[in-house]
Amino acid sequence: MGCKSVMKTGFLCRQWGVLVVLLSLWLPQSFSQQTTSPPPQQKNKLKFRLAGYPRKHNEGRIEVFYNEEWGTICDDDFSTENAHVLCRHLGFISATGWTHSSKYGKGAGKIWLDNVQCSGSEKSIADCRSRGWGNSDCTHDEDAGVICKDERLPGFMESNVIEVEERVEEIRLRPLGASAKKRLPITEGIVEVKYKGSWAQICDDGWTPKNSRVICGMFGFPQERKANKNFYKQIKKRAAKTKGKIIGSGDREKSKPKSNPKSKLNKDSGSGTRLFTEKQQNKYRLHSVACTGNEVHLSVCPLQFYKANATRACEGGMPAVISCVPGPQFSLGNSQKKKTKSTFRVRLKGGAKIGEGRVEVLKDNEWGTVCDDRWNLQAASVVCRELGYGTAKDALTGARMGQGMGPIHMNEVQCSGQEKSIWNCQYKNITTNDCRHVEDASVKCNIPYMGYETLIRLRGGRNRLEGRMEVMTGVDGNGIEQWGLICGEGWGIKEAMVACRQLGLGFANSGLQETWYWDGSNVTEMVMSGVKCTGNEMSLSHCQHHGSSINCKNTDTRFAAGIICSETISDLVLNAPLVQQTVYIEDRPLHMLYCAAEENCLSSSAAKANWPYGHRRLLRFSSQIHNIGRADFRPKAGRHSWVWHECHRHYHSMDIFTHYDILTVNGTKVAEGHKASFCLEDTECQEGVSKRYECANFGEQGITAGCWDLYRHDFDCQWIDITDIKPGNYIFQVVLNPNFEVAESDFTNNAMKCNCKYDGDRIWFHNCHICDAFSEEAEKQFEQYPGQNNQIS
C-alpha cells in the first residue's frame, strides 16, 4: 500500500527518491507492468523495441534490453506464438506474422535468446522455454522479426517500448534536370531522405562508392558508376548564396519556397537543364554514411544524423549525388536482351512480376532449384544483381513461388553480398534427404521504376482485377489524358499476361475478346490492334502490334479487349522420367479400338483399314501431370457444358488437354495423337496436401496445387498411333494445355521432348526432359541428335 502511494504521489517520490532507488533493486516483479515478467535474477526489467530497415511502426527486427545491453533473438524454432508474446510486450494486441534470416537487417551486439518456444499465452518472453539468456549458437544473419496487428492494447502505457528516433523513413532519387525527370528509369540524381514529413539531403563529405552501390541497389540497379563532378560543382556555385539548413529532431520545414509563374515561362526555356537544385534551399539530415556495400538498404548502414543544435551544415560539401547503371532489361534493345540472357547461370521462375520468382541455377547444363536452408537477403541480393536487378527486398522460403521439378543443386548458400554470381558463394551440394522441393528458395528483387502501369488502365470490371483494356494515347491542350481501346481480334491469354504484369495485378486468368458487359466509360475509339505477345514483355508497347495503322474488323466497343487477373495461378509440368521409364509398343486389334476411333485417337489412315480385322501399332506410355503452381488447375468450361461420350461413358471437360507428336529431326510431324481430359482428378498429392477433385459420380474436375493426375499407359488414347511411320530416329513430344485454354503462370514448361529410336520392332527413348530444363547449348545438342541420316539400315 505504501509503495502504491509513493508511486501515485509525486511529492513523496521526491522526498523518498533515494529510498525508492534502493527498493527498486529487490521489489517483486509483480509490481511492474503486466506485459513484462522477467526472471528474478534479472538486474533490470526487460525493454523491447522494433528496429531495422524501412518498415511500418508495427513491424521490424525484435530487440530486447537485458542486463544493461540491447540484443536480438535468433529465429531458430521461432513461431507465431513467440510473436504474439513479443507483440504484447510492445503494446499490440497480437501478431500477424514473423520473419526470419534478418529480413529487417542484421542487428549488433548480443543475441540474447535462442530456440524460444512459447505457447502464446505467456505474460513475458522470459516465461517461454529457451536455451537461456545469452546462450546461442546463432549469428545475426538469423535475427528474428515480428509483424504486429496494428491495434494497441487498451490502456497500454508501458514505457519500455523504445522507438528509434533517428532512422530513415523513406528515400528517393531526385533528378537534377527537367529533361532527366522525364526519362525513365531515373539513374542519376540527388539522394534525399524523408524525415518527419519533409525531404532532406545527405552531405557528401566522406561519401564513397559503397554508399552509392547500396542506394543504387535499392532503386533496382545492379551497379553504381562515377557521377560527373564538374556538373555538380556548377550547381554548388549557383547555389553558393543559399546557406544550408539543418533538419534535426524537432525541426521542420516551416515554409516552401515561393515560385514566380511568370519567371518559369521564359527563363531558361528550352535548355532542358534547368536545375531543381537551384529552386530550393538545401536541407541536410545526414552528415555521415558508412556502408560496406553489402547492405540491402541505407538504414542498415551506420548513419550519423545532424543534431538540432548544430551550427553549420555540410560545411565544404554538397548534397550527395549518385549515378547508377541499369540492368540489361532496362537499357538494351530486344536483340541485346536475348544475347545477354543466354549467358546467365541463374533464373527466376513462377513469379507474377518482373524480378521475382523461384531461384533456379544451371549446373551441368541442367536447371535445378536452391534449398532454402540459411537462405537470406544477402544471398538473394547476389541473385538479383546477377540478373540485372537491384538488391533483394525479400528472401522467401518454403516454395512461396511454387515448387520446381528436377534436381536441387544448392543448399545452405552463404554470400557476403560482394559476389558477382551465386556460384561464387559458399554452398553445400545436396545429399540424400537433405532437401525437398517444398523448401525451394525464392526472391523478390528491387527493380527500377518505369511507369508502365500509368500507360494502361481497366474500366467497367466488377473489381480491380478485371475490366476492359484502355490505352493512354496522350494529353490534350488542357492537360486531360486521352484514352483508347484495344481491338479484341487475336487477343488471348499471353497478351493478358503482359497486361496484368504491367498493371501489377499478378497473373492472367483470362484474355477476353468481347467486353460488352463492361462498358464502363465513354471511351469508344480503337487505338491499338494486332497485339501479339510472347508473354514475357514488361509492357504491351513492347509486343508486336499494327502501330498507328489500325486494322480491326469489329470496331464496335463490345469487341474491345479485356482481362481478368489473379494473384495466384496454376502451373502444369509433366514427369519426364516416368515417360521414359514406361514407354513400349503394342499391336492392338482393330475390334478393340472402336471407341478410340470415335474420339479421333488413331491416325487418319485407320479410316481406310479393313475393320474389324487387322491391328494398329500403338506407342504407349504413362503421363503423370503435376500442378506445381499456387492455385488449382480447373477446366475452362463448367460441368454444365462438359460433353458426354457414350462409348467410353465419361465426360470430357476439355476437348484437347494434351498433344502427342512424333517429329523428324527437322521438325516435320510424322505421327500425332491427342488426349481429351476425360477425367482431371487428384491421383496423389504431396505430404500435407489433401485431394479435392474426383471424377466419380459426376464430381468436380481439376488438379489441386501440390497434386498430380496420372494417366496410365493402359488407358484408352494414352498412345500415339505409329502404324505408318518408318524405322528411324525421331523426336517424341508431349504438350500440355496446347491451346492455352486454361491460364498458367508459365507455358514454357508445358512441353516435354525425348530422343526416339525406332527399328521397326522396338523403340528406345533417351534424354526425356521438360523443354526449359536444359541449357541452350544442351538443347541444341539434343536437337542435333541423332545426326543427319534419319533412316536405320
C-alpha positions, 0 to 999 in steps of 0.5 A, a space after each residue: 500500500 505504501 509503495 502504491 502511494 509513493 508511486 501515485 504521489 509525486 511529492 513523496 517520490 521526491 522526498 523518498 527518491 533515494 529510498 525508492 532507488 534502493 527498493 527498486 533493486 529487490 521489489 517483486 516483479 509483480 509490481 511492474 507492468 503486466 506485459 513484462 515478467 522477467 526472471 528474478 535474477 534479472 538486474 533490470 526489467 526487460 525493454 523491447 523495441 522494433 528496429 531495422 530497415 524501412 518498415 511500418 511502426 508495427 513491424 521490424 527486427 525484435 530487440 530486447 534490453 537485458 542486463 544493461 545491453 540491447 540484443 536480438 533473438 535468433 529465429 531458430 524454432 521461432 513461431 507465431 506464438 513467440 510473436 504474439 508474446 513479443 507483440 504484447 510486450 510492445 503494446 499490440 494486441 497480437 501478431 500477424 506474422 514473423 520473419 526470419 534470416 534478418 529480413 529487417 537487417 542484421 542487428 549488433 551486439 548480443 543475441 540474447 535468446 535462442 530456440 524460444 518456444 512459447 505457447 502464446 499465452 505467456 505474460 513475458 518472453 522470459 516465461 517461454 522455454 529457451 536455451 537461456 539468456 545469452 546462450 546461442 549458437 546463432 549469428 545475426 544473419 538469423 535475427 528474428 522479426 515480428 509483424 504486429 496487428 496494428 491495434 494497441 492494447 487498451 490502456 497500454 502505457 508501458 514505457 519500455 517500448 523504445 522507438 528509434 528516433 533517428 532512422 530513415 523513413 523513406 528515400 528517393 532519387 531526385 533528378 537534377 534536370 527537367 529533361 532527366 525527370 522525364 526519362 525513365 528509369 531515373 539513374 542519376 540524381 540527388 539522394 534525399 531522405 524523408 524525415 518527419 514529413 519533409 525531404 532532406 539531403 545527405 552531405 557528401 563529405 566522406 561519401 564513397 562508392 559503397 554508399 552509392 552501390 547500396 542506394 543504387 541497389 535499392 532503386 533496382 540497379 545492379 551497379 553504381 558508376 562515377 557521377 560527373 563532378 564538374 556538373 555538380 560543382 556548377 550547381 554548388 556555385 549557383 547555389 553558393 548564396 543559399 546557406 544550408 539548413 539543418 533538419 534535426 529532431 524537432 525541426 521542420 520545414 516551416 515554409 516552401 519556397 515561393 515560385 514566380 509563374 511568370 519567371 518559369 515561362 521564359 527563363 531558361 526555356 528550352 535548355 532542358 537543364 534547368 536545375 531543381 537544385 537551384 529552386 530550393 534551399 538545401 536541407 541536410 539530415 545526414 552528415 555521415 554514411 558508412 556502408 560496406 556495400 553489402 547492405 540491402 538498404 541505407 538504414 542498415 548502414 551506420 548513419 550519423 544524423 545532424 543534431 538540432 543544435 548544430 551550427 553549420 551544415 555540410 560545411 565544404 560539401 554538397 548534397 550527395 549525388 549518385 549515378 547508377 547503371 541499369 540492368 540489361 532489361 532496362 537499357 538494351 534493345 530486344 536483340 541485346 536482351 536475348 544475347 545477354 540472357 543466354 549467358 546467365 547461370 541463374 533464373 527466376 521462375 513462377 513469379 507474377 512480376 518482373 524480378 521475382 520468382 523461384 531461384 533456379 541455377 544451371 549446373 551441368 547444363 541442367 536447371 535445378 532449384 536452391 534449398 532454402 536452408 540459411 537462405 537470406 537477403 544477402 544471398 538473394 541480393 547476389 541473385 538479383 544483381 546477377 540478373 540485372 536487378 537491384 538488391 533483394 527486398 525479400 528472401 522467401 522460403 518454403 516454395 512461396 513461388 511454387 515448387 520446381 521439378 528436377 534436381 536441387 543443386 544448392 543448399 545452405 548458400 552463404 554470400 557476403 553480398 560482394 559476389 558477382 554470381 551465386 556460384 561464387 558463394 559458399 554452398 553445400 551440394 545436396 545429399 540424400 534427404 537433405 532437401 525437398 522441393 517444398 523448401 525451394 528458395 525464392 526472391 523478390 528483387 528491387 527493380 527500377 521504376 518505369 511507369 508502365 502501369 500509368 500507360 494502361 488502365 481497366 474500366 467497367 470490371 466488377 473489381 480491380 482485377 478485371 475490366 476492359 483494356 484502355 490505352 493512354 494515347 496522350 494529353 490534350 491542350 488542357 492537360 486531360 489524358 486521352 484514352 483508347 481501346 484495344 481491338 479484341 481480334 487475336 487477343 488471348 491469354 499471353 497478351 493478358 499476361 503482359 497486361 496484368 504484369 504491367 498493371 501489377 495485378 499478378 497473373 492472367 486468368 483470362 484474355 477476353 475478346 468481347 467486353 460488352 458487359 463492361 462498358 464502363 466509360 465513354 471511351 469508344 475509339 480503337 487505338 491499338 490492334 494486332 497485339 501479339 505477345 510472347 508473354 514475357 514483355 514488361 509492357 504491351 508497347 513492347 509486343 508486336 502490334 499494327 502501330 498507328 495503322 489500325 486494322 480491326 474488323 469489329 470496331 464496335 466497343 463490345 469487341 474491345 479487349 479485356 482481362 481478368 487477373 489473379 494473384 495466384 495461378 496454376 502451373 502444369 509440368 509433366 514427369 519426364 522420367 516416368 515417360 521414359 521409364 514406361 514407354 513400349 509398343 503394342 499391336 492392338 486389334 482393330 475390334 478393340 479400338 472402336 471407341 478410340 476411333 470415335 474420339 479421333 485417337 488413331 491416325 487418319 489412315 485407320 479410316 481406310 483399314 479393313 475393320 474389324 480385322 487387322 491391328 494398329 501399332 500403338 506407342 504407349 506410355 504413362 503421363 503423370 501431370 503435376 500442378 506445381 503452381 499456387 492455385 488449382 488447375 480447373 477446366 475452362 468450361 463448367 460441368 454444365 457444358 462438359 460433353 458426354 461420350 457414350 462409348 467410353 461413358 465419361 465426360 470430357 471437360 476439355 476437348 484437347 488437354 494434351 498433344 502427342 507428336 512424333 517429329 523428324 529431326 527437322 521438325 516435320 510431324 510424322 505421327 500425332 495423337 491427342 488426349 481429351 481430359 476425360 477425367 482431371 482428378 487428384 491421383 496423389 498429392 504431396 505430404 500435407 496436401 489433401 485431394 479435392 477433385 474426383 471424377 466419380 459420380 459426376 464430381 468436380 474436375 481439376 488438379 489441386 496445387 501440390 497434386 498430380 493426375 496420372 494417366 496410365 499407359 493402359 488407358 484408352 488414347 494414352 498412345 500415339 498411333 505409329 502404324 505408318 511411320 518408318 524405322 528411324 530416329 525421331 523426336 517424341 513430344 508431349 504438350 500440355 494445355 496446347 491451346 492455352 485454354 486454361 491460364 498458367 503462370 508459365 507455358 514454357 514448361 508445358 512441353 516435354 521432348 525425348 530422343 526416339 529410336 525406332 527399328 521397326 520392332 522396338 523403340 528406345 527413348 533417351 534424354 526425356 526432359 521438360 523443354 526449359 530444363 536444359 541449357 541452350 547449348 544442351 538443347 541444341 545438342 539434343 536437337 542435333 541428335 541423332 545426326 543427319 541420316 534419319 533412316 536405320 539400315 
